[in-house]
């Protein structure tokens, strides 16, 4: 009798485990792939349709990017089942005013807090483990913040190149356009000095900018990671065309990805001449 009871218990346990496994696998199978671009409609229970927030998950590269208000953000993501985590989140640093700035800060903090997701019929819910903190809908076609016009087509309306360096106590902003050079050590960009640019420097710089692949600039990989231990300043380079920033991930100041090395060196050469003035 005890033997039969033991067998019965084993069978019940095995059936229960199989049922649990089947449910989990079925749930995983029903989950749509997250790849694509989404327009965000709710942030921590607030409707934010007017703030132009979006997020894009790239297939195969584990890159995440999007619009955080008036700035662009970028980083990486990992997915396992319905678990998701975002890492190395960075953004451009254009000053947008206190109201939009507050939304951007809440949004970027929410991205870091994400732990799980659900996606069905194009509706994406990003959760902090218990509550949905970001709600979004899938967008067909290209994200609104991406343009494919070549730099050379913008004529008198652009472009400019922005080089930023930072550490815990240091920040420098350097913006070069055809008309002027802007330099600041103020993270809020409230204090900016303006300088003139030599026409030959601009011509050389523009040629180097035109050689950059705008669509892959956000995917460049830093050759070293000394900035993680404060052994080097963290740097980013961005090409600004109108209101659009095409920005690199962070890299060590002085050791940029080889694809933009010539451009960075020219920017730093111009910067050194400005500082000497």
C-alpha positions in Angstrom: 0.0 0.0 0.0 2.8 2.4 0.9 4.6 1.4 -2.3 1.5 2.3 -4.4 1.1 5.6 -2.6 4.7 6.5 -3.3 4.2 5.7 -7.0 1.0 7.8 -7.1 2.9 10.7 -5.4 5.7 10.5 -7.9 3.2 10.5 -10.8 1.3 13.5 -9.5 4.6 15.5 -8.9 5.8 14.6 -12.4 2.5 15.6 -14.0 2.5 18.9 -12.0 6.1 19.7 -13.1 5.2 18.9 -16.7 2.1 21.1 -16.6 4.1 24.0 -15.1 6.8 23.6 -17.8 4.1 23.4 -20.5 2.5 26.6 -19.3 5.8 28.4 -19.2 6.7 27.3 -22.7 3.3 28.2 -24.0 3.6 31.6 -22.4 7.0 32.1 -23.9 5.8 31.0 -27.3 2.9 33.5 -27.2 5.3 36.4 -26.5 5.9 38.4 -29.7 9.6 39.3 -30.5 10.4 42.7 -29.1 12.4 44.0 -32.1 11.1 47.2 -33.6 10.2 50.8 -32.8 7.6 51.9 -30.3 5.8 55.2 -29.6 5.4 55.7 -25.8 2.0 56.8 -24.5 2.3 56.3 -20.8 5.2 56.8 -18.3 4.7 55.8 -14.7 0.9 56.2 -15.1 1.1 59.6 -16.8 -0.1 60.2 -20.4 2.8 61.7 -22.3 1.6 61.6 -25.9 2.8 65.2 -26.6 6.4 64.6 -25.5 7.5 62.5 -28.5 9.1 59.6 -26.6 10.1 56.5 -28.5 12.2 53.4 -28.1 13.8 51.1 -30.7 15.1 47.6 -30.0 17.5 46.4 -32.8 17.5 42.8 -33.9 20.8 41.0 -33.7 22.8 43.8 -32.2 21.2 44.2 -28.7 21.2 47.9 -29.2 18.4 50.1 -27.8 17.9 53.7 -28.8 15.2 56.3 -29.1 13.8 59.8 -28.3 13.7 60.8 -24.6 11.9 64.2 -25.2 14.1 66.6 -27.1 17.3 64.4 -26.8 18.2 61.0 -28.2 19.3 58.1 -25.9 21.1 54.9 -26.6 22.4 51.8 -24.8 22.2 48.0 -24.9 19.6 45.4 -23.8 19.3 41.7 -23.0 16.2 39.5 -23.1 15.6 36.1 -21.6 12.0 34.9 -21.8 9.9 37.8 -20.5 12.9 39.2 -18.5 14.6 42.3 -20.0 17.3 44.6 -18.7 18.8 47.8 -20.2 22.4 48.8 -19.6 24.9 51.6 -20.4 22.1 54.1 -21.1 23.4 57.4 -22.3 21.9 60.4 -24.1 22.6 63.6 -25.9 22.7 66.7 -23.6 20.7 69.4 -25.4 19.1 71.7 -22.8 15.3 71.5 -23.3 13.8 73.5 -20.5 12.6 72.3 -17.0 9.3 70.7 -18.0 10.7 68.5 -20.7 13.9 68.0 -18.7 11.8 66.5 -15.9 10.1 64.1 -18.2 13.4 63.0 -19.7 14.9 62.4 -16.3 11.9 60.2 -15.3 12.0 58.3 -18.5 15.7 57.5 -18.4 15.3 56.4 -14.7 12.4 54.2 -15.8 14.5 52.5 -18.5 17.1 51.5 -15.9 14.3 50.1 -13.6 12.8 47.8 -16.2 12.9 44.1 -15.4 10.1 42.3 -17.4 8.0 43.0 -20.4 4.8 41.8 -22.2 4.2 42.3 -25.9 1.0 41.3 -27.7 -0.7 42.7 -30.8 1.8 45.5 -31.0 1.3 46.8 -27.4 4.4 46.8 -25.3 4.3 46.9 -21.5 7.6 47.4 -19.7 7.5 46.6 -16.0 9.7 47.2 -13.0 8.7 43.7 -11.7 5.3 44.5 -10.4 3.8 47.5 -12.2 3.9 48.7 -15.8 6.1 51.9 -15.9 6.2 52.3 -19.7 3.4 51.6 -22.1 4.0 51.8 -25.9 2.6 50.9 -29.3 4.6 49.5 -32.2 5.3 51.9 -35.0 5.5 50.6 -38.6 8.3 52.0 -40.7 11.2 54.2 -39.6 11.4 56.0 -36.3 10.5 59.7 -36.5 13.9 60.8 -35.2 15.9 59.0 -37.9 16.7 60.7 -41.2 18.8 59.4 -44.1 19.7 62.6 -45.9 23.4 62.9 -46.4 25.3 65.7 -44.6 26.3 67.4 -47.8 22.7 68.1 -48.8 22.0 70.5 -46.0 24.0 73.5 -47.4 23.7 76.5 -45.2 21.5 74.9 -42.6 24.1 72.5 -41.1 25.7 70.5 -40.0 27.8 70.7 -36.8 29.9 68.3 -34.9 29.7 68.0 -31.1 32.5 66.5 -28.9 31.8 66.0 -25.2 34.1 64.8 -22.5 33.2 64.1 -18.9 34.2 62.5 -15.6 32.9 62.9 -12.1 34.3 66.4 -11.7 35.0 67.4 -15.3 32.8 68.3 -18.3 33.6 69.9 -21.6 31.4 70.7 -24.6 32.8 71.6 -28.0 30.5 72.4 -30.9 31.9 73.2 -34.4 29.7 74.5 -37.2 30.5 76.5 -40.4 29.6 79.7 -38.7 31.3 79.4 -35.2 32.8 77.3 -32.5 31.1 77.0 -29.2 32.9 75.9 -26.0 31.6 75.3 -22.5 32.7 73.6 -19.2 29.1 74.0 -17.8 27.1 70.8 -17.8 23.9 72.8 -18.1 25.3 74.8 -21.1 24.3 78.0 -19.4 27.8 79.6 -20.0 29.1 79.2 -23.6 32.0 81.1 -25.3 31.9 81.6 -29.1 34.9 81.6 -31.4 35.5 82.0 -35.1 36.5 79.1 -37.3 39.0 79.1 -40.1 37.4 78.3 -43.5 40.1 75.7 -44.3 39.6 73.9 -41.0 35.9 73.8 -41.7 36.4 72.4 -45.2 38.6 69.6 -43.9 36.2 68.9 -41.1 33.2 68.7 -43.3 34.9 66.3 -45.6 35.6 64.0 -42.7 32.0 64.3 -41.5 30.6 63.4 -44.9 32.6 60.1 -44.7 30.8 59.0 -41.5 28.1 56.4 -41.9 25.2 58.1 -40.0 23.2 54.9 -39.7 25.9 52.9 -37.9 27.5 55.7 -35.8 25.4 54.6 -32.7 26.8 51.0 -33.1 30.5 51.8 -33.0 32.5 49.9 -30.3 35.0 51.6 -28.1 38.5 49.9 -28.4 39.2 50.4 -24.6 37.2 50.8 -21.4 39.5 52.9 -19.2 36.8 55.4 -18.4 35.0 52.7 -16.3 37.7 53.1 -13.7 38.3 56.9 -14.1 41.6 56.1 -15.9 40.3 58.2 -18.9 37.7 60.7 -19.5 34.5 59.5 -21.1 33.9 61.0 -24.6 31.1 61.1 -27.2 31.0 62.5 -30.7 27.7 63.6 -32.4 26.8 64.9 -35.8 23.9 67.3 -35.5 21.8 67.9 -38.5 18.9 70.2 -37.8 17.3 68.8 -34.6 18.7 65.3 -35.2 21.7 64.0 -33.3 23.6 61.0 -34.7 25.7 60.1 -31.6 28.4 57.5 -30.8 28.3 55.4 -27.6 30.9 56.5 -25.0 34.5 55.8 -25.6 37.8 56.7 -23.9 38.9 60.3 -24.6 42.1 60.0 -26.7 41.2 56.5 -28.0 38.1 56.7 -30.3 36.7 53.9 -32.5 38.9 53.7 -35.6 35.9 54.6 -37.9 35.9 58.2 -36.5 39.5 58.5 -35.4 40.4 61.0 -38.2 37.4 63.1 -37.4 38.0 63.1 -33.7 41.6 64.1 -34.2 40.7 67.0 -36.4 38.1 68.2 -33.8 40.7 68.0 -31.0 43.2 69.9 -33.1 40.7 72.7 -33.6 39.9 72.6 -30.0 43.5 73.0 -28.9 43.9 76.1 -31.2 40.7 77.6 -29.6 42.0 77.0 -26.0 45.3 78.8 -26.9 43.5 81.9 -28.0 
